[in-house]
Amino acid sequence: MLVLGIDPGTANTGYGVVERRGGRLLAHDGGVISTAPRTAPERRLAAIHARVSELLDEHAVDCVALEDLYFGANARSAFAVGQARGVVMLAAGQRGIPCAAYTPQQVKGAVCGSGRAAKDQVQRMVQTLLALPAPPTPDHAADALAVAVCHANRAPLAASIGSAA
């Protein structure tokens, strides 16, 4: 199973490509799609869509896993994240690739064992789980890899439960 993990945002969208081969997890790619703050929102979203489309075509992933919206004190920020999630889902939908969503607490729990883990703890656990030489940076890329790891570890269980029902 090959998963594209996404940590969405209009300024910085983190991405990470993780493969589950047997019981092992392997990192294939990771980074950040950055857009300029003074660029019109529609152009920023178009840039995110274009790069995600390239990643989907390049890696031929089986699934896209996205971090779910977190509604904090800033509703404007939540709407922007929702728009970024939307263009990522559009790119996946155009290719018939299924999407899954996980809350930040689910991702942290799956990677660190605690939904309240700190960012540096997530980075160190992603490094360990993917046998990387150093913690992934920046944190948006680390978060995206964590989302991919979360899905790669949960999907086989979810499939088993679904087939048993």
C-alpha positions in Angstrom: 0.0 0.0 0.0 1.3 3.4 -1.0 -0.2 6.4 0.8 0.1 10.2 0.2 -0.2 11.9 3.6 -1.2 15.6 3.5 -1.0 18.3 6.2 -3.1 20.9 4.4 -2.7 24.7 4.5 -2.8 27.5 2.0 0.7 28.9 3.0 2.3 25.5 3.6 0.9 22.1 2.6 3.0 19.3 3.9 3.2 16.0 2.0 4.7 12.6 2.6 4.6 9.4 0.7 4.8 6.2 2.7 4.6 2.6 1.7 3.5 -0.3 3.8 5.3 -3.4 2.6 4.5 -6.4 4.7 5.1 -5.2 8.3 7.6 -2.4 7.3 7.0 1.3 6.6 9.1 3.0 4.0 9.3 6.7 3.2 9.4 7.5 -0.5 9.1 11.3 -0.5 8.2 14.3 1.7 8.3 18.0 1.6 6.2 21.2 1.6 4.2 23.0 -1.0 4.6 26.7 -0.2 2.7 29.6 -1.7 3.4 33.3 -1.4 1.2 35.2 1.0 0.6 38.1 -1.4 -0.6 35.8 -4.2 -4.4 35.7 -4.8 -6.1 32.8 -3.0 -7.3 31.2 -6.2 -3.7 31.1 -7.5 -2.5 29.6 -4.3 -5.1 26.9 -4.4 -4.3 26.2 -8.1 -0.6 25.8 -7.2 -1.4 23.3 -4.4 -3.7 21.4 -6.8 -1.1 21.3 -9.5 1.7 20.0 -7.2 -0.5 17.4 -5.6 -1.6 16.3 -9.0 2.1 15.9 -9.9 2.7 13.9 -6.8 -0.3 11.6 -7.4 0.9 10.9 -11.0 4.5 10.5 -10.0 3.9 8.0 -7.1 0.7 6.2 -8.3 -0.5 6.1 -4.7 -3.4 3.9 -3.5 -4.9 6.4 -1.1 -4.6 10.0 0.1 -4.8 10.5 3.9 -5.4 14.1 5.1 -5.3 15.7 8.4 -8.8 16.8 9.4 -9.8 20.4 10.1 -8.9 21.7 13.6 -11.3 24.5 14.6 -9.3 26.6 17.0 -9.9 30.2 17.8 -9.3 31.4 14.2 -12.2 30.6 11.9 -10.5 32.3 8.9 -7.6 30.0 9.2 -9.9 27.0 9.4 -11.6 28.0 6.2 -8.3 28.4 4.4 -7.2 24.9 5.5 -10.6 23.6 4.3 -10.0 25.1 0.9 -6.6 23.5 0.7 -8.1 20.1 1.7 -10.7 20.6 -1.0 -8.2 21.0 -3.8 -6.2 18.0 -2.6 -9.4 15.9 -2.5 -10.3 17.2 -6.0 -6.9 16.1 -7.4 -7.5 12.6 -5.8 -11.1 12.5 -7.0 -10.1 13.3 -10.5 -7.9 10.2 -10.5 -10.4 7.9 -8.6 -8.1 7.7 -5.6 -9.9 7.3 -2.3 -9.3 9.8 0.6 -9.3 9.2 4.3 -9.3 11.9 7.1 -7.8 11.8 10.6 -7.9 14.3 13.4 -4.6 15.6 14.7 -5.3 13.6 17.9 -5.8 10.4 15.9 -2.5 10.9 14.1 -0.6 11.7 17.2 -2.1 8.7 19.0 -1.3 6.4 16.1 2.3 7.6 15.8 3.2 8.4 19.4 0.7 6.6 21.5 -0.7 9.9 22.9 -3.1 12.3 21.2 -1.4 15.1 23.1 2.1 14.5 21.8 4.3 17.6 21.1 5.5 18.3 17.6 9.1 17.3 18.3 7.9 14.0 19.7 5.9 13.4 16.5 9.0 14.2 14.4 11.2 11.8 16.4 8.6 9.0 16.3 8.2 9.4 12.5 12.0 9.2 12.2 12.0 6.0 14.2 9.0 4.4 12.4 10.4 5.2 9.0 14.0 4.5 9.8 15.0 8.0 8.7 18.6 9.3 9.4 17.2 12.4 11.1 13.8 13.8 12.2 11.9 15.1 9.2 11.7 18.8 8.7 10.0 21.2 8.4 7.2 20.2 10.8 4.5 20.3 8.0 6.4 17.5 6.2 6.8 15.6 9.4 3.0 16.0 10.1 2.2 14.8 6.6 4.4 11.7 7.0 2.7 11.1 10.3 -0.7 11.2 8.6 0.5 8.7 6.0 1.9 6.4 8.8 -1.4 6.6 10.6 -3.4 5.5 7.6 -0.9 2.8 6.6 -1.2 1.3 10.0 -5.0 1.7 10.3 -6.1 0.7 6.8 -5.4 -3.1 7.1 -7.3 -3.3 10.4 -10.2 -1.2 8.9 -10.3 -3.5 5.8 -10.4 -6.6 8.1 -13.2 -5.2 10.1 -15.1 -4.2 7.0 -14.8 -7.7 5.5 -15.9 -9.3 8.7 -19.1 -7.3 8.9 
